[in-house]
Amino acid sequence: MLIYKVPLEFAIGGGEAHGEPRIRGMSVERPDQTQMTKTLYLLRHTKALDAGPADPSKDHARGLALRGRKDGKSLAMFFAAEDIHVDRIYCSTAKRTRQTFDLIRTGLEKPPVSFQESLYLAPCDELMAFVQTIPESIKSAMIIGHNPGLHDLALILIARSGKNQAKMLDK
């Protein structure tokens, strides 16, 4: 199970004209050492039940497998042990992401959650646009969603963050 942690400054700009965040260019811009670091955690839901016969109408209602429930409990213990805190969780509305959220929340000191239909199976470009809407007051956020969108977003943000600026927490 992989959790991507990237500095949020590399996903959105701060202090841009008219207060509008923007996607940074491919050249890496280092954060000002005096500004507070923002953090974005990207978490794919834990192991879901098999999809069964190809019926896309039932995908949204697919829950977690037994292994996914166990992994979610382990993640909660990991977050607590690592003293990981988030100001806000943004979660897809799919059943498996909601169940993942329910399992990990206690390990994160029960931060507020916002369930977002737009995160359900969102591709990378839509996720990047969503990240740009995270309020300036949020210093640490987590998105619980789906691959391949989350994985692709992580790769882009890690590439932009520069060496030693991003971490992949392997749990």
matplotlib code that plots the C-alpha trace (Angstrom):
import matplotlib.pyplot as plt

x = [0.0, 1.4, 0.8, 2.2, 3.2, 4.1, 4.7, 1.5, 3.5, 4.4, 0.8, -0.6, 1.0, 0.7, 0.4, -0.3, -2.0, -5.5, -4.9, -5.5, -3.5, -2.0, -0.2, 3.5, 5.5, 7.8, 10.8, 11.0, 10.4, 11.8, 9.6, 10.7, 12.3, 10.3, 6.9, 5.0, 5.2, 1.9, 1.5, -0.8, -1.3, -2.7, -4.2, -5.8, -8.6, -7.5, -8.2, -11.7, -13.9, -13.5, -15.5, -17.1, -18.7, -18.2, -21.0, -19.9, -23.2, -22.2, -18.6, -19.5, -21.2, -18.2, -17.0, -13.7, -12.4, -11.4, -7.8, -8.8, -10.5, -7.3, -5.1, -7.3, -6.9, -3.1, -3.0, -4.8, -2.1, 0.6, -0.7, -1.0, 2.5, 4.0, 2.1, 0.6, -2.0, -4.2, -6.5, -9.0, -9.7, -11.3, -12.8, -14.5, -18.1, -17.5, -18.3, -14.7, -13.2, -15.8, -15.0, -11.2, -11.9, -13.9, -11.0, -8.2, -9.9, -9.1, -5.4, -5.5, -7.3, -10.7, -10.2, -13.2, -14.0, -15.6, -17.1, -16.6, -18.4, -15.8, -13.1, -14.8, -12.5, -11.1, -8.2, -5.0, -6.0, -9.2, -7.4, -4.8, -7.7, -9.3, -6.0, -5.9, -9.2, -7.9, -8.2, -5.1, -6.0, -5.6, -1.9, -2.2, -4.8, -5.4, -7.3, -8.7, -9.5, -8.7, -6.0, -4.8, -5.6, -4.0, -0.9, -0.5, -1.0, 1.6, 4.2, 3.7, 3.9, 6.9, 8.7, 7.9, 8.9, 12.6, 15.0, 14.2, 11.1, 8.6, 8.1, 6.4, 5.4, 5.4, 3.0]
y = [0.0, 3.4, 6.8, 9.7, 12.8, 15.9, 19.5, 21.4, 24.4, 22.4, 21.7, 25.2, 28.6, 30.9, 34.6, 34.6, 37.6, 38.1, 35.3, 32.7, 29.5, 28.1, 24.9, 25.5, 25.1, 22.1, 24.0, 23.4, 26.4, 26.0, 27.2, 30.2, 28.8, 31.3, 30.2, 27.4, 24.1, 22.7, 19.0, 16.9, 13.2, 11.0, 7.8, 5.2, 3.3, 0.0, -3.4, -3.5, -6.5, -7.9, -6.1, -9.3, -9.2, -6.0, -3.9, -0.3, 0.7, -1.4, -0.1, 2.9, 0.6, -1.8, -2.1, -3.2, -6.8, -8.3, -7.5, -3.9, -3.6, -5.0, -2.7, 0.3, -0.5, -0.9, 2.5, 4.1, 2.7, 3.8, 7.4, 7.6, 6.2, 8.6, 11.5, 12.4, 15.1, 16.6, 19.6, 18.2, 15.0, 15.1, 11.7, 10.2, 9.2, 5.6, 3.1, 1.7, 5.2, 6.0, 2.7, 3.5, 6.9, 5.4, 3.0, 5.5, 8.5, 7.6, 7.4, 11.0, 12.6, 12.7, 15.6, 17.0, 15.3, 16.6, 13.9, 14.9, 13.2, 14.8, 12.6, 9.4, 7.8, 11.3, 11.5, 13.3, 16.7, 16.8, 16.0, 18.7, 21.2, 20.0, 20.5, 24.1, 24.7, 23.7, 26.8, 28.6, 28.0, 24.2, 23.5, 19.7, 17.8, 14.2, 13.0, 9.5, 8.3, 6.0, 4.9, 5.6, 9.3, 9.5, 7.6, 9.9, 13.0, 11.7, 11.2, 14.7, 16.4, 14.3, 15.2, 18.9, 18.8, 18.2, 15.8, 15.1, 17.2, 14.3, 11.0, 7.8, 6.2, 2.5, 0.8]
z = [0.0, -1.0, 0.5, -1.4, 0.6, -1.4, -0.4, -1.4, -2.7, -5.7, -6.6, -6.1, -6.0, -3.1, -3.4, -7.1, -8.8, -7.5, -5.0, -7.6, -7.2, -10.4, -11.5, -11.4, -14.5, -15.1, -13.8, -10.0, -7.9, -4.4, -1.5, 0.5, 3.7, 5.7, 4.5, 6.3, 4.4, 3.2, 2.8, 0.5, 1.2, -1.6, -0.5, -2.7, -1.0, 0.5, -1.2, -2.6, -3.4, -6.8, -9.5, -10.7, -14.2, -16.0, -14.7, -14.3, -12.6, -9.6, -9.2, -7.0, -4.5, -4.3, -0.7, 0.9, 1.0, 4.3, 3.5, 2.8, 6.2, 7.9, 5.9, 6.9, 10.6, 10.1, 8.4, 11.3, 13.7, 11.3, 11.1, 14.8, 15.4, 12.8, 14.4, 11.0, 11.1, 8.4, 8.6, 6.1, 4.2, 0.8, 0.0, -3.1, -2.6, -3.6, -0.9, -0.7, -0.2, 2.5, 4.2, 4.0, 5.5, 8.4, 9.2, 9.1, 10.6, 14.2, 13.5, 12.2, 15.3, 13.4, 11.0, 9.1, 5.9, 2.7, 0.4, -3.2, -6.1, -8.4, -6.9, -8.0, -10.6, -11.4, -13.9, -13.1, -14.7, -12.7, -9.5, -10.2, -10.7, -7.5, -5.6, -6.8, -5.0, -1.5, 0.6, 1.7, 5.4, 4.9, 5.7, 5.4, 3.4, 2.3, -0.8, -0.6, -4.1, -6.9, -9.3, -11.9, -11.3, -7.9, -9.0, -12.0, -9.9, -7.4, -10.2, -11.5, -8.1, -7.1, -10.3, -9.7, -6.1, -6.6, -4.9, -1.2, -1.2, -1.6, 0.2, -0.6, 2.6, 2.0, 4.4]

ax = plt.figure().add_subplot(projection="3d")
ax.plot(x, y, z, "-o")
ax.set_aspect("equal")
plt.show()
